[in-house]
Amino acid sequence: MNICIHRGTKEIGGTCVEIESQGQRIVLDVGLPLDVADADSFPLHPISGFAAPDPSLLGVVISHPHQDHYGLAHRLPAETNFLIGEAAEAILSASALFSPGGVKLQNVVHLQDRTPITLGPFTITPFLVDHSAYDSYAVLVEADGKRLFYSGDFRAHGRKASLIDKLIINPPTDVDVLMMEGTCIGRDDHTFPTEDELVPKLAEVFKPTAGMPLVWCSGQNIDRIVTIFKACRRANRQFIIDMYTAEMLRATGNKRIPQADWNGIRVFLPKSQKYRIIQERAFDISDSYKQFRIFPERLANEAANSVMLFRPSMIRDLEAARCLDGAVVVCSMWGGYLEQPEKQWFVDWVKKAGLKIVHCHTSGHASIPDLKRLRAAFPDAKAVPVHLQDRQRFVELFDNVELHDDGEWWCLNEE
C-alpha cells in the first residue's frame, strides 16, 4: 500500500490523500484550502483521474460535507465514483441552489456506519463520528494486508459524542497507521464546552435582550441549530431561520431535529435567496414553506420575542425591515473569523449600528485530551498527523509519530 498526502501535512483544510495498491487507487477527500476563495482557478492535485478520466482511480471518499474536504469535487470528471454519506450528499445537493459551495455529485455510493465497501484491492469501512458537519465519517482502508485508519475531522463534545466513545471502546484492530487530524494542536490547548452546555449560555443572552438576538453560524452546522433552538425554548422565543437553513435541515432526512413545520420555528427568505429561487425557477421549494414564512414587514413587531439565525449577507434585509433596535449579534463561530481583514467591514458595521458582539461557540474539532483518547485506542499504530499547523507540538504530545510532507509518496509495507 503506497500513500501520498497531497495536501494537509502542514495546514488546516484542503485535505487530499491518495492511496495506491496493485496499480489501482482511491482518494480520501478532495478539499479546497481555507485561504482559497475561487475553487475554479485553484490547481487540481497531480492525481491521475482528476483532470481526465482514469479507470485506475476507483473512487473518491468524501469524509464529510465541509468545503475543506470536498471543495474541488465539482471539478473532477463526471465519471468519478464518489463515496459519501447519504445525508451528506443530500445536504451538498440542496445547498447547490443557494450557495456556490454546493455540488450535485453523480455516481455515488453511500457510506454507512461500519459497513465495508470493496473497491478492487481496497476494503473501505466507514465509522460515523461526532463533528460539526452532519453525517461525518472516519475511514478504515485495508489493502495488501495493511490497515490505515483515517480519522477525518472529529470531536467528542458534540451531540454525537457517544460515537467516539463507541469507537474508542471498540476500535478496529491491527491498524498499522493512524492518520489523525490535529486542528486544535498549538491553537487551543484546553477542553471545550459541549453543545448542551451552550444551551443555557445562549439562553442567558437571549432572555434579557430587548430586541432580536442575531446568531451568526453556519446553516449546515446542524448540531448548533439544535442548540440554538433549545436555547430559544428556554428563553421563550421563536426561532427564525432562513430558507437555506430550512433546506439543510430537511436534507438530513432526520425528523428528530428541528424542521420548518415545528412549533416555534419560522422561515425568512432573504433577497439573495429569493433571487436564486427566481433565477432557478425553484418555486416548489419556496412554496413548500409558505405557511411557515415570516415576512420582512413583520420582523420589527416580532423582534422582541424572536431569535434569528444570521449571516452578514442578510444585513440589508434587516436594515430595510428596521428590526435592529435593541438587537445583539451572537457570534457562534470560531472567533478568529472576526480578526480576519476581510471581516473588518462587518465588525465596523456592528459598531456603526450600535450593536455589540457576544461570542458563544464550541469547536468542531477534537480537544487535545480527546485526541489522546483516540490515539490510545490504536497503541501499536504509527501516528501520522494531518489537518494541522503545529507538527512539532504533535510530536511532543504523541509517541510513535511519523511525519510526511505534502506530495511525498511512502510505502506502508516497509517496516
N, C-alpha and C positions, 0 to 999 in steps of 0.2 A: 504494500500500500504506500503510494507516494502522495505527499501533501504539499500544497503551496498556499500560504495565506497571502493573497494578493494585496489585501489592504486590511488594516486593523491592528497590527502588532504594536503601533506606537500612537494610536489615536482612537478617540471615541467616535464610533459611527463609520459608515462606509464599508462595513464588513463584507468580505468575499473570500471564501475558502474553496479551493479546488482539490479534489481527491481523485487519484488515478489508480486503477488496478486492472491488470491484464489488457491494457490498451483501451480501456473504457473509463469514463469519468462521470462524476457528479459534482455539483457545486452547492455549497451551503451559503445561502444569502447572496444578494447582489445589490448592496446598499449604496445610497448616494451619500457622500461625505457631508457632514453637518455644515461645513463652511462653503458649500457649493449651492448657488441659487438656481442655476439653469441645468436641469438634468439632461437636456437635449444636446448641449455642447460639451459636456464632460466626457473625456475619453473613456471608452469601454476598456475593461481589463483585457490583457492579451490572452484571452481564453478561446481556443478553437471551438466554434459553435456560437459565439456571441455576435460577431459581425455577419456571419453567414452560417447556414445550417451545417452541422457536422453530426452524423449518426453516432459517433463515439461519445458525444455528450448525452448521457442517458436522462438526466433530469436536473432541475434546479430547485433546491429546497428553500422555501421562504419560511423562516422560523417564526416570524410574527409581522403584523402589519404596521411597522414603523418605517418611514422612508429611508432611514439609515441602514435598513436591511432589505428593502425591496425596490428602492427608488430608481434603479436602472432596468427593472424587469420589462418595462414597456418598450424598450429598445432592442430586445432580443428577438430573434426570428419567430414568426408566428408558429412554427413547428415545435418550438421549445416545449418540453414537458415540465410542468411546474408541480411541485408538491407543497401544499399549504393547507391549513385548517379550513374546514368548510365555512365557519363563521367569519374567519379572517378574510377569505376570498369574497364573501358577500359584503363585508364592510368596505373593502377596496373597490368593489364594483359599484356599490351605492354611492360612494364618495366621488366617483368619477364625474357625476353630474355637477357637483358643486365645487370641486377642487381640482386643480391641475395635478395634484399628487395622487389622485385616484387612478385606478387601472382596471381594465377588464381583461382577465387572463383567459387564455384558451388552453386546451389540452391539460386539464387539471386532474391530479389525483389528490384526494383529501387525506390529510394526516388525521389519525385517530389515536388517542392515548394508548400507548403500549401495544399497538397493533403493527406488526412488522410488514414492511413492503420490500419486495425483491425487485431489483433492477440490475440485470446482468450479474456480475460477481458481487454486487453490494446487497447487503440486508440493512435496511434503514428502519429503526424503531423510534417513533416519536414519544416523548414524555411531556404531557401537559404540565405547564409550570405557572407560577404566580408572576405576573408582570403588569405594568401599567397599560400594555396593549392587550386587547381581548384576544383569546384563542392563541396563546403563545406556546411554543414548544422548545424543549431541548431535544437533541437527536443523538442516538447511538448509531454509529456506522461500523459495519463489520465487513471485512474482506481479507482474503489471503491469511485467514487465521488470526487476524489482528482486530482490535476493537478500539475505536475512538469515540469518546463521549464529548459532544459539543453542547455547552450549557445554553447557548443563545443568551438572550437577556432575561434576567430573572430577579426576583426579590422574595422575601419571606415575611413581609409585613403588610401584604395586601389582602384582598377579600378571598384569595385562593391560597393562602399561606399553607394550608394543610397539604397541598400538593407537594410542596418542597419537603415537608416533614415526611410524607409518604416516600418520596424519592430517597431521602437520606436514610430512612429506616430500611428500605428495600431497594438498594441501587443495583444496576446491572453489575455482574461480576466479571472478573478477569479483564478489566479495562486497562489498556496499555497507555493511553493518553487521555488526560482530562484537559480539553481546550475550554478554558473558563474565562468569562468576562470579568473585568476589573474596573468598571466605570468609576466607582467611588474611591478607589485606591489613590491616595495622595490628595484627594479633594474633600472627602467627608469621612473622617476617622471616628465616627460615632454611630450609634444606633438611630433608627428613625421611628417616628410615631406611626402607629397603624392607621389604616383608613378609618376604623371605628373610633380611634382616639381623636381624629379630626372632626368628627361629628359635633361634639359639644363645643369645640373651639370655634367652629363656623357658626353654630347657633348663638354663641355669645357675641359674635359680631352682628348677626342678623337682627337679634331682638331689639337692641337699643337704637338701631339706625332709623333715623326719621324718614328717610326716603328709601330708594331701592338699592340694595346691595348688588353690585355688578361683579360676578365671579368669572374671572378670566381663566379658563382652562380649555384644554382640547376637547372637542366634541367626540373624539374617539377614545378618550380616557374613561371607559365605561365604569371602572371602579370608582372614579372620582364623581361621576354623575350620580351614582348610587349614594355616595357620601353626602353630596350637596342636597339631594332630595330628602335624605333622613334629617339633615340639619334644618331644612325648610319646615318639615313636620314639627320638629321640636320648637321652632320659632313661630309656628302657626302662620306661615306664609306660603303662598302658592309659588311654584317653580315655573318660570318662563324659559323655555328652551327654543332655539332657532330650529328651522325645518331641517337643516343639515344634520343637527344632532338627533332630531327625531328619527331621521332615516338611519343613522348609525345604530340607534337603539333597536329599531325594527330589524335591521340586518343581522343582529346577533341571533335572532330566532329564539331568544330566551324570554319567555313571558313572565319570568320571575323578577326581572329587573324593570325599572320604571319605563313606561311606554306613554305615548301621547294621549291614550284614552284613559289613563289613570286619573282618579280624583286628585286634584291639587296640581295638575300639570296643564300648562297652556303652551301653544306653539306660536311663535312670532316669525314672520317672514321678512328678513332684511331685504333691502332693494337689490343688493348684489346677488342674492339667491333667487329673488323674483326674476331678475334679468336672465339668469341661467335657465330657469324653468321655461320662460317665454322663448328664449333662444333655441332650446332643445325640444320645445313643444311637449314638455313633460307635465301636462296639466293633470294627468291622472294622479300624480304624486301630490300636487298641491290640493287637488280636490279631496284626496283621502284624509286630509287634516282639517277640512273646512269647519267641522263642528267643534274643533278644539282650538281654533285660532284666537289670538288676541291681536287687535289691530292698533296701529300707531296712535290713533286718537283716544284709545283707552289707557295707554301706558301711564300718563300723568296721574289719572284718577286712581289707578290701582298700584302705584309705585310703593306706597306705604305698607301694603300687605303682600308684596311680591319680592322675589329674588330672581335676577335674570342671569342666565349663562351668557357670557360676554366675550367678544373679541374686539380688538381695536378697529377692525374693518366696519364695525357697527356704529361708530361714533356719530357719523352724520345722521343716521336713522334716529338715534336717541336725542341728538340736539334738535332735530326737526320736531320730535314728539314732545319736547320741553318737559322731560321726565327726570331731569338730573338734580332737581332740588333735594338736598339732604342725602344724596347718594354717596356711596363709598365703593372704591374699587378693591376687590379682594383678589390678589394675585395667587392663584393656586397652581403655579408652575414653578419650575426651577428659577430661583431668584437671580441667577446670572443673566437671564434674558434681559432684565431691566437695566443691566450695566452695559449691554452691547450698544455701540454707537448708532446702529440702525433703529434702536428702540428709543433713542433720546427724544424724538418728536412726540412719542406717546407720553413719556414722563413729563415733558413740557406741557402737553395738553391737559394732563391731570392737574397740574399746578394752576394753569390758567383757568380751568373750570372750577377751581376752589374745592377740589376733592382731595381725599387722602387715600394712600395705598396701604392696605393691610396684607401681610404675607401669611398664607396658611396653606402649607403644602407638605407632602412627604415624597420621598424619592421613588422613582420607578425601578430602581436598581438595588441590588443586594448590599447590605452593610458589610463591613469587614467581618464582624462576628458570624454572619450568615455565610459569607464566602468561606470562612474557616470550617464551618459545619459541613458544607458541601465538599470541600477538599478532603476532610477527614473520612468521608464516605467512600473515597477512592484512594486508600492509603498507598497502594502499590503502583499507581499510575504516575507517569510523568505529567507535571502540570505545565501547560503551555498557555501563557496569557494572551488574550485578545480583547479588543474593545476597551483599551485603556491608554493612559498617557504616561503614568509613572511606573515603568517596568522595574526600576531599581527597588522601589518600595514593595512590589510584588515579590521579588526575590528575597527580600528581608522577611516577609510575612510567612512564606511557604517553603517547605522542603521539596527537594527533588524537582526543581524548576528547570525547564529547558526553553531558552529564548530563541526565537526565529525572527527574521526580518521580512518585511514585505517583499514579495517576489522570489523568495528563497524556496527552492524545492528540497524536501528532505524525505528520507525513506524510513517508514515506521518498522520495517523488517530488520533494520540494522540495530544491533544491540550495542 
